[in-house]
């Protein structure tokens, strides 16, 4: 909402969450009175989102499509893609197709927020493992996330997520890996310019509207529909 207030040149009433998953963020937009649209390629994720929305008494529209080629019937006023989901795009060609799709789904002057682009190649922490533990209602989840560099010339990564769940003594392990694509900061800007449908506003800190002075893992790339 801070970005909307500062950078949107049109009123915002309809929000599009791309690669939304269960989307606590989109549900919060709905609670605040926005029309909420969740887009994902997983029918299970969208079913869960719809179930949570019913439980919470809010309205959420869902669209089952891939994020590299889509269109929605009623354009949104504001779009978001969160938690590094943009890295699943996979190639510059897919990114250009994705930007075309987002542009078709927005009106002129609308904002597009991209959270956590993999732009911090200079950081020694870029490749490696992170671990954390969460406990709630007697359920303990030990999470391990790792990023492995597969090809430095093509900027290809393998990201793995492993969840070790202890549900009141019943132990379950979930693990999955996917290949992703990182982008250099100016490479991404150049691709946005090649697309020609967005103005690149800038890179910002993830939790504020303060502009970045270096490439950080927690970031926001802000675009505005031309």
C-alpha positions, -999 to 999 in steps of 0.1 A, spaced: 0 0 0 30 23 6 41 17 -30 6 22 -43 4 56 -25 38 67 -37 40 54 -72 6 44 -86 -9 70 -109 -44 54 -109 -67 43 -80 -63 6 -70 -92 -16 -62 -83 -49 -79 -52 -69 -70 -36 -98 -89 -13 -122 -71 8 -143 -96 20 -177 -85 -1 -171 -54 -1 -205 -37 -22 -203 -4 -15 -165 -4 -19 -151 30 -10 -117 14 -38 -119 -11 -63 -128 16 -51 -98 35 -58 -76 5 -93 -91 4 -98 -83 41 -89 -47 34 -117 -44 8 -98 -50 -25 -110 -73 -52 -85 -102 -50 -74 -125 -78 -50 -154 -73 -32 -170 -103 -14 -203 -100 -7 -235 -121 -14 -258 -91 -51 -268 -87 -43 -280 -52 -29 -246 -41 -59 -228 -55 -83 -252 -38 -66 -246 -5 -67 -208 -11 -105 -210 -18 -110 -231 13 -92 -207 35 -110 -177 19 -144 -194 27 -133 -201 63 -123 -164 67 -154 -151 50 -137 -132 22 -140 -132 -15 -111 -145 -37 -112 -152 -74 -88 -179 -87 -73 -186 -121 -56 -219 -130 -29 -210 -156 9 -210 -160 25 -176 -153 44 -174 -186 13 -172 -208 -20 -160 -195 -47 -134 -196 -75 -125 -172 -109 -113 -182 -110 -82 -160 -77 -63 -158 -63 -57 -123 -50 -23 -110 -20 -38 -92 0 -70 -95 24 -88 -72 47 -119 -74 62 -127 -41 88 -149 -22 112 -153 -52 85 -171 -73 98 -151 -103 129 -173 -104 107 -202 -116 104 -184 -149 134 -202 -161 147 -183 -191 148 -148 -206 123 -159 -233 99 -170 -206 104 -138 -187 96 -117 -218 64 -138 -223 56 -134 -186 59 -96 -189 36 -97 -219 10 -116 -199 12 -93 -169 9 -63 -192 -22 -77 -208 -37 -81 -173 -30 -45 -162 -42 -10 -172 -18 18 -181 -3 33 -150 -7 1 -129 22 -12 -107 38 -46 -107 58 -56 -77 84 -84 -80 97 -96 -46 132 -113 -42 148 -115 -75 180 -135 -73 203 -105 -80 229 -108 -52 255 -128 -70 283 -109 -53 272 -122 -19 291 -152 -3 257 -164 11 241 -166 -24 248 -204 -27 243 -225 5 219 -238 30 195 -221 55 177 -239 83 149 -229 107 123 -245 130 86 -236 135 63 -249 162 25 -244 165 -3 -264 182 21 -292 191 34 -296 155 71 -291 149 86 -284 115 123 -284 108 129 -267 74 161 -268 53 164 -247 21 195 -250 -1 206 -234 -34 231 -251 -56 248 -235 -87 244 -258 -117 257 -235 -145 274 -202 -139 273 -192 -176 235 -198 -179 228 -187 -143 209 -219 -136 203 -230 -100 188 -260 -82 167 -250 -52 157 -277 -27 132 -275 2 130 -302 28 104 -302 56 107 -327 85 74 -327 103 67 -340 138 29 -341 142 24 -352 178 49 -381 173 40 -389 137 70 -380 116 66 -371 79 92 -358 55 85 -336 24 112 -328 0 113 -312 -35 138 -296 -59 134 -274 -89 157 -257 -113 155 -219 -113 171 -189 -131 189 -160 -115 191 -125 -132 219 -99 -130 203 -66 -119 210 -47 -151 202 -78 -172 167 -77 -157 164 -40 -164 174 -46 -200 148 -73 -205 121 -50 -191 132 -24 -217 132 -50 -244 96 -59 -235 86 -23 -239 54 -24 -219 67 -14 -185 87 15 -170 114 3 -146 109 24 -114 137 9 -94 150 -17 -69 138 -12 -33 143 -28 1 118 -56 6 101 -41 37 101 -4 28 100 20 -1 137 29 4 158 24 -28 186 -2 -27 222 9 -28 235 -26 -34 221 -59 -46 205 -76 -16 186 -110 -14 156 -92 1 145 -68 -25 116 -54 -45 117 -46 -82 90 -21 -91 76 -18 -126 48 5 -139 26 -4 -169 32 21 -197 
